[in-house]
Amino acid sequence: MTGEQPLIEVRGLTKRFGGLTAVDGLDFEIRPGEVLGLIGPNGAGKSTTFNVISGTYQASAGSMRLDGEEILGLPPHRIAARGIMRTFQHNMPFEGMSVAENVMVGAQTTVRSTLGRILLGTAAARAEEQAIRARADELIDFVGLSEERDAEVTSLSFGQGRLLETARALAGEPRIILFDEPAAGLTPSECDRLGVIIRGIAERGIAVLLIEHDMRFLLPLADRVIVLNFGQKIADGTPDTIRTDPAVVDAYLGEAGGVGADA
Amino acid sequence: MVALMRWVGGAAVLCVIPFLLQPYELDLYRKLLFWVALAISYNFLFGISGQMALSHFAFAGIGAYAVVILMTQAGLPLGLAVVVALALAAALALIVALAATRLEGFYLALATLAFAQLLIVVLNEGGSLTGATGGLTNYRLPPIFGFVIGGPGTAIIMIAVLLATLAILLRIDRSWFGRACRAIRDNSEAAAAMGIDVARTKTIAFTTTSVMAAAAGMVYAFFDNTVNPPVFGIDNAIMLLFMVIVGGSGSHLGAIIGAVLLKLSQDFLEPIVGHYHALGFGVIVVVAILIQPKGLIGMWDQIRARRVAARKRAAS
């Protein structure tokens, strides 16, 4: 994976809330097909970083380039349109819709049919609708929700809801997918399954940014890991080097009793 | 093909009915069609797009008054008056939408209520332009392509507007646009994260459905050849909301059933119990929300799901 051009380049990313600097001059880049982990103790600035990248918060300073084009500060729907899709830490399904329809909403950025063509019922518009449905079906199978395809989303377990979030984000044919603490609230077996799915996503050539508190979930999964503490990057490297990095051990020891301890 | 035949068949049945009715029944039938048309477009705005707007009846009023004023006072021929009135309704809807779609829930309801109330004030104070509290009378529908349109004729025009409204909304509901509207209704933050331009989608939904209400209002203006302010006031706006909720908010069929049920019960109850029929509606709405928030359609779905489950149990 190394040697390839970065898909996204973040430079000097800073977010201040009043006097508090939650993220302070963060630099990183992600390459296609790479799983990049962003970890750190509670309050390290992980979620803020996530929210700035996805367009939910406005950055105070910095730049984020996709294919060399500045995209920092775009609203969330424009970020999504650039091929950066996200999942939510607290599952946010569309509750009035079935599992399949939820995933189809994820394909919103791929639609080309105008409302006029839809009203006329052109063959192209109908073919596109069928293609979206077929793609949603394929993704539902990919994440393992085939049994629940036509179920109401309110009937899903929390873990199934996380899988739905994943399929929905994939439906937008993302180039980068952002996971916000995907392991939070999952049982160990659900974590394992999600890990396999995330590797499968990376194998499709999609870049994965994984923001995670739980090192035991993240380290085996990531190609590269960035560690944040108090809004600053304190380490950047492969999971093996991170595991033994003194600064990282310090940061985590101060909080939960060592690397790999329970989240 | 089968679908098209079903539409043609449905239209034929609806169009034959007016010729079989007595004048009083015909009047009820036409008004029922008007309500159903409004309920269908309001369901898309409130039930599917999740916009708790109370301006829908006001836009029907704008359509009704505009077409009459343009014809009688600006001297426009009918066709042009219709086009200009629709454009006017679209422009007003766009202005309201640009402001209102930044609001949610309760605040949107208040803002659109204020707009609806403002319209009533304008209609009441509009002097000779709007006919003030008495409204406008002494006008009639000119012949269309040489045909003099009578009572059944206006019913048929209303049927055309109703079916066009339904056909358009069904089609866009079953596309990415309908999914975007439902997604915004369910969770606007997640919808934006999926690439949906929330403000734009809401504006399109609001403007489209409001213009549909204006179109229905235009036909209504020629039912009795009179328009007056109270019809387009807040009472009917709330009634429309009740229809959609009782029938099953978000369901096209539910909106139709809710409109028919509540309109007919009003027509039959009002002569007997007078204004107390409103009390009956209050009770129906509260009971409906308590028992099944998805309305009558929701109850039907529940019963069907239970039957399917029972059959599966019996089979295994």
Contacts between the chains, C-beta under 8 A, distances in Angstrom:
chain1	res1	chain2	res2	distance
A	54	B	193	6.7
A	56	B	189	7.9
A	75	B	192	7.2
A	76	B	189	7.9
A	76	B	192	4.3
A	76	B	193	5.4
A	77	B	192	4.8
A	77	B	193	7.7
A	77	B	194	7.9
A	77	B	195	5.2
A	77	B	196	5.7
A	77	B	197	5.0
A	77	B	198	7.0
A	80	B	192	7.6
A	80	B	193	6.0
A	80	B	194	6.1
A	80	B	195	3.5
A	81	B	195	4.9
A	85	B	193	7.4
A	85	B	194	7.6
A	85	B	195	7.9
A	86	B	193	5.3
A	88	B	190	6.6
A	88	B	193	7.5
A	92	B	187	5.1
A	92	B	189	6.7
A	92	B	190	4.0
A	92	B	193	8.0
A	93	B	186	7.7
A	93	B	187	7.5
A	93	B	190	7.6
A	94	B	182	6.4
A	94	B	183	4.8
A	94	B	186	3.9
A	94	B	187	5.9
A	94	B	190	6.8
A	94	B	191	7.5
A	95	B	186	5.2
A	95	B	187	7.6
A	96	B	182	5.9
A	96	B	185	6.7
A	96	B	186	5.1
A	96	B	250	6.5
A	97	B	179	7.5
A	97	B	182	5.8
A	97	B	183	7.5
A	97	B	186	6.8
A	101	B	179	6.3
A	101	B	182	7.7
A	104	B	176	7.9
A	104	B	179	5.9
A	105	B	179	5.0
A	105	B	180	7.2
A	105	B	182	7.9
A	105	B	183	4.6
A	105	B	191	7.3
A	105	B	194	5.3
A	105	B	196	7.7
A	106	B	194	5.4
A	107	B	176	7.6
A	108	B	176	6.1
A	108	B	179	7.4
A	108	B	180	6.2
A	108	B	183	7.9
A	108	B	194	5.0
A	108	B	195	4.6
A	108	B	196	5.4
A	109	B	194	7.4
A	109	B	195	3.6
A	111	B	176	4.5
A	113	B	175	7.2
A	113	B	176	7.3
A	115	B	172	6.3
A	115	B	175	7.7
A	115	B	177	5.9
A	115	B	204	7.6
A	118	B	171	6.1
A	118	B	172	6.0
A	118	B	175	4.5
A	118	B	177	6.9
A	119	B	168	6.4
A	119	B	171	5.8
A	119	B	172	7.0
A	121	B	171	6.8
A	125	B	175	7.4
A	129	B	174	7.7
A	129	B	175	6.5
A	129	B	176	7.7
A	132	B	176	7.3
A	168	B	194	7.0
A	172	B	194	6.6
A	172	B	195	6.1
